[in-house]
Amino acid sequence: NCDNVDTSQWSYCIGDCTVIEWKKQFLHDVPHAKLKHWIITKSSSHLKVVCNKVTVLHFNFSTDCDSDKRDGERVWSRKAKSAEFLSNVNNWLLLRTVDY
């Protein structure tokens, strides 16, 4: 659930790819609906985030990682058991890869 339905401005962070800072990078066209259904898919080259059937992020590991995050492409391009959605507090999406 999103407490502030008046905003579609959601910031995001991708572990090892972007700076872990709230309101630094933003998702695009997040629907205003209070109930949000998130689908997060990962390939060896991209991370895709869909909210209520709208693609809000299409992140390319080789071109979209911060320049100081040199491990991002290596970390996210490998096979992983899952990706975790860690936070939705204050309209902030925090993602990381998980290798159990």
CYANA upper distance limits for C-alpha pairs under 8 A (distance plus 0.5 A):
  1 ASN  CA     34 LYS  CA      6.20
  1 ASN  CA     35 LEU  CA      5.34
  1 ASN  CA     36 LYS  CA      6.63
  2 CYS  CA     33 ALA  CA      8.37
  2 CYS  CA     34 LYS  CA      5.57
  2 CYS  CA     35 LEU  CA      6.96
  2 CYS  CA     36 LYS  CA      7.66
  2 CYS  CA     91 ASN  CA      7.83
  3 ASP  CA     34 LYS  CA      7.42
  4 ASN  CA     34 LYS  CA      8.06
  5 VAL  CA     32 HIS  CA      5.77
  5 VAL  CA     33 ALA  CA      6.65
  5 VAL  CA     34 LYS  CA      5.90
  6 ASP  CA     32 HIS  CA      6.96
  7 THR  CA     32 HIS  CA      6.85
  8 SER  CA     29 ASP  CA      7.07
  8 SER  CA     30 VAL  CA      5.35
  8 SER  CA     31 PRO  CA      6.47
  8 SER  CA     32 HIS  CA      6.01
  9 GLN  CA     26 PHE  CA      7.28
  9 GLN  CA     27 LEU  CA      7.43
  9 GLN  CA     28 HIS  CA      8.09
  9 GLN  CA     29 ASP  CA      8.44
  9 GLN  CA     30 VAL  CA      7.38
  9 GLN  CA     91 ASN  CA      7.72
 10 TRP  CA     23 LYS  CA      8.21
 10 TRP  CA     26 PHE  CA      6.10
 10 TRP  CA     27 LEU  CA      6.06
 10 TRP  CA     28 HIS  CA      8.46
 10 TRP  CA     30 VAL  CA      7.75
 10 TRP  CA     91 ASN  CA      5.35
 10 TRP  CA     92 TRP  CA      6.12
 10 TRP  CA     93 LEU  CA      7.60
 11 SER  CA     22 TRP  CA      6.82
 11 SER  CA     23 LYS  CA      5.52
 11 SER  CA     24 LYS  CA      7.00
 11 SER  CA     25 GLN  CA      5.81
 11 SER  CA     26 PHE  CA      4.60
 11 SER  CA     27 LEU  CA      6.43
 11 SER  CA     91 ASN  CA      7.01
 11 SER  CA     92 TRP  CA      5.41
 11 SER  CA     93 LEU  CA      6.73
 12 TYR  CA     22 TRP  CA      7.70
 12 TYR  CA     23 LYS  CA      7.96
 12 TYR  CA     24 LYS  CA      8.04
 12 TYR  CA     25 GLN  CA      6.19
 12 TYR  CA     26 PHE  CA      6.34
 12 TYR  CA     27 LEU  CA      7.18
 12 TYR  CA     92 TRP  CA      6.00
 12 TYR  CA     93 LEU  CA      4.97
 12 TYR  CA     94 LEU  CA      6.18
 12 TYR  CA     95 LEU  CA      8.31
 13 CYS  CA     17 CYS  CA      8.34
 13 CYS  CA     18 THR  CA      6.23
 13 CYS  CA     19 VAL  CA      7.13
 13 CYS  CA     20 ILE  CA      6.12
 13 CYS  CA     21 GLU  CA      7.50
 13 CYS  CA     22 TRP  CA      8.21
 13 CYS  CA     25 GLN  CA      7.59
 13 CYS  CA     92 TRP  CA      8.36
 13 CYS  CA     93 LEU  CA      6.81
 13 CYS  CA     94 LEU  CA      5.35
 13 CYS  CA     95 LEU  CA      6.73
 14 ILE  CA     18 THR  CA      5.88
 14 ILE  CA     19 VAL  CA      8.26
 14 ILE  CA     20 ILE  CA      8.06
 14 ILE  CA     94 LEU  CA      6.63
 14 ILE  CA     95 LEU  CA      5.43
 14 ILE  CA     96 ARG  CA      6.48
 15 GLY  CA     19 VAL  CA      8.36
 15 GLY  CA     20 ILE  CA      7.79
 15 GLY  CA     72 GLY  CA      8.05
 15 GLY  CA     94 LEU  CA      8.07
 15 GLY  CA     95 LEU  CA      6.58
 15 GLY  CA     96 ARG  CA      5.35
 15 GLY  CA     97 THR  CA      7.89
 16 ASP  CA     69 LYS  CA      6.44
 16 ASP  CA     70 ARG  CA      8.42
 16 ASP  CA     71 ASP  CA      6.70
 16 ASP  CA     72 GLY  CA      5.11
 16 ASP  CA     75 VAL  CA      7.69
 16 ASP  CA     96 ARG  CA      8.42
 17 CYS  CA     61 PHE  CA      8.00
 17 CYS  CA     64 ASP  CA      8.36
 17 CYS  CA     65 CYS  CA      5.07
 17 CYS  CA     66 ASP  CA      6.42
 17 CYS  CA     69 LYS  CA      5.89
 17 CYS  CA     70 ARG  CA      8.23
 17 CYS  CA     71 ASP  CA      7.85
 17 CYS  CA     72 GLY  CA      4.88
 17 CYS  CA     73 GLU  CA      7.81
 18 THR  CA     65 CYS  CA      6.34
 18 THR  CA     66 ASP  CA      5.80
 18 THR  CA     69 LYS  CA      7.25
 19 VAL  CA     24 LYS  CA      8.32
 19 VAL  CA     66 ASP  CA      7.71
 22 TRP  CA     92 TRP  CA      7.07
 23 LYS  CA     92 TRP  CA      8.14
 27 LEU  CA     56 VAL  CA      5.82
 27 LEU  CA     57 LEU  CA      6.27
 28 HIS  CA     55 THR  CA      8.43
 28 HIS  CA     56 VAL  CA      5.26
 28 HIS  CA     57 LEU  CA      7.08
 29 ASP  CA     54 VAL  CA      7.93
 29 ASP  CA     55 THR  CA      8.35
 29 ASP  CA     56 VAL  CA      6.36
 30 VAL  CA     51 CYS  CA      7.03
 30 VAL  CA     54 VAL  CA      7.71
 30 VAL  CA     56 VAL  CA      6.48
 31 PRO  CA     36 LYS  CA      8.44
 31 PRO  CA     51 CYS  CA      7.57
 31 PRO  CA     52 ASN  CA      7.45
 31 PRO  CA     54 VAL  CA      7.99
 36 LYS  CA     51 CYS  CA      6.76
 36 LYS  CA     52 ASN  CA      6.53
 37 HIS  CA     51 CYS  CA      6.02
 37 HIS  CA     52 ASN  CA      5.69
 38 TRP  CA     49 VAL  CA      7.50
 38 TRP  CA     50 VAL  CA      6.19
 38 TRP  CA     51 CYS  CA      5.13
 38 TRP  CA     52 ASN  CA      7.13
 39 ILE  CA     49 VAL  CA      6.34
 39 ILE  CA     50 VAL  CA      5.57
 39 ILE  CA     51 CYS  CA      6.96
 40 ILE  CA     47 LEU  CA      7.78
 40 ILE  CA     48 LYS  CA      6.27
 40 ILE  CA     49 VAL  CA      5.13
 40 ILE  CA     50 VAL  CA      6.91
 40 ILE  CA     83 ALA  CA      8.38
 41 THR  CA     47 LEU  CA      6.41
 41 THR  CA     48 LYS  CA      5.75
 41 THR  CA     49 VAL  CA      7.11
 42 LYS  CA     46 HIS  CA      6.32
 42 LYS  CA     47 LEU  CA      5.01
 42 LYS  CA     48 LYS  CA      6.79
 42 LYS  CA     83 ALA  CA      8.40
 43 SER  CA     47 LEU  CA      6.98
 43 SER  CA     77 SER  CA      7.65
 44 SER  CA     76 TRP  CA      7.46
 44 SER  CA     77 SER  CA      4.65
 44 SER  CA     78 ARG  CA      6.87
 44 SER  CA     79 LYS  CA      7.89
 45 SER  CA     60 ASN  CA      6.43
 45 SER  CA     61 PHE  CA      6.10
 45 SER  CA     62 SER  CA      7.54
 45 SER  CA     73 GLU  CA      8.29
 45 SER  CA     76 TRP  CA      8.27
 45 SER  CA     77 SER  CA      6.26
 46 HIS  CA     58 HIS  CA      7.24
 46 HIS  CA     59 PHE  CA      5.84
 46 HIS  CA     60 ASN  CA      5.06
 46 HIS  CA     61 PHE  CA      6.27
 46 HIS  CA     77 SER  CA      8.46
 47 LEU  CA     57 LEU  CA      8.08
 47 LEU  CA     58 HIS  CA      6.37
 47 LEU  CA     59 PHE  CA      5.51
 47 LEU  CA     60 ASN  CA      7.18
 47 LEU  CA     61 PHE  CA      8.13
 48 LYS  CA     55 THR  CA      7.77
 48 LYS  CA     56 VAL  CA      8.33
 48 LYS  CA     57 LEU  CA      6.04
 48 LYS  CA     58 HIS  CA      5.09
 48 LYS  CA     59 PHE  CA      6.78
 49 VAL  CA     55 THR  CA      6.45
 49 VAL  CA     56 VAL  CA      6.23
 49 VAL  CA     57 LEU  CA      5.52
 49 VAL  CA     58 HIS  CA      7.13
 50 VAL  CA     54 VAL  CA      5.76
 50 VAL  CA     55 THR  CA      4.75
 50 VAL  CA     56 VAL  CA      6.03
 50 VAL  CA     57 LEU  CA      7.54
 51 CYS  CA     55 THR  CA      6.91
 51 CYS  CA     56 VAL  CA      7.08
 59 PHE  CA     64 ASP  CA      6.73
 60 ASN  CA     64 ASP  CA      5.82
 60 ASN  CA     65 CYS  CA      8.10
 61 PHE  CA     65 CYS  CA      6.32
 61 PHE  CA     72 GLY  CA      7.21
 61 PHE  CA     73 GLU  CA      5.35
 61 PHE  CA     76 TRP  CA      7.60
 61 PHE  CA     77 SER  CA      7.88
 62 SER  CA     73 GLU  CA      6.15
 65 CYS  CA     69 LYS  CA      6.89
 65 CYS  CA     70 ARG  CA      8.35
 65 CYS  CA     72 GLY  CA      6.87
 65 CYS  CA     73 GLU  CA      7.85
 66 ASP  CA     70 ARG  CA      8.32
 71 ASP  CA     75 VAL  CA      6.43
 72 GLY  CA     76 TRP  CA      6.52
 73 GLU  CA     77 SER  CA      6.21
 74 ARG  CA     78 ARG  CA      7.01
 75 VAL  CA     97 THR  CA      8.22
 76 TRP  CA     80 ALA  CA      8.50
 76 TRP  CA     97 THR  CA      7.16
 80 ALA  CA     97 THR  CA      7.05
 80 ALA  CA     98 VAL  CA      6.37
 80 ALA  CA     99 ASP  CA      5.67
 81 LYS  CA     97 THR  CA      8.46
 81 LYS  CA     98 VAL  CA      6.46
 81 LYS  CA     99 ASP  CA      6.06
 81 LYS  CA    100 TYR  CA      7.12
 82 SER  CA     97 THR  CA      6.64
 82 SER  CA     98 VAL  CA      5.82
 82 SER  CA     99 ASP  CA      7.73
 83 ALA  CA     95 LEU  CA      7.17
 83 ALA  CA     96 ARG  CA      6.06
 83 ALA  CA     97 THR  CA      4.87
 83 ALA  CA     98 VAL  CA      6.16
 84 GLU  CA     95 LEU  CA      5.97
 84 GLU  CA     96 ARG  CA      5.86
 84 GLU  CA     97 THR  CA      6.76
 84 GLU  CA     98 VAL  CA      7.38
 85 PHE  CA     93 LEU  CA      7.48
 85 PHE  CA     94 LEU  CA      6.46
 85 PHE  CA     95 LEU  CA      5.47
 85 PHE  CA     96 ARG  CA      7.65
 86 LEU  CA     93 LEU  CA      7.63
 86 LEU  CA     94 LEU  CA      5.71
 86 LEU  CA     95 LEU  CA      6.45
 86 LEU  CA     96 ARG  CA      8.16
 87 SER  CA     92 TRP  CA      6.86
 87 SER  CA     93 LEU  CA      5.97
 87 SER  CA     94 LEU  CA      5.84
 87 SER  CA     95 LEU  CA      8.43
 88 ASN  CA     92 TRP  CA      5.53
 88 ASN  CA     93 LEU  CA      5.78
 88 ASN  CA     94 LEU  CA      7.91
 89 VAL  CA     93 LEU  CA      8.32
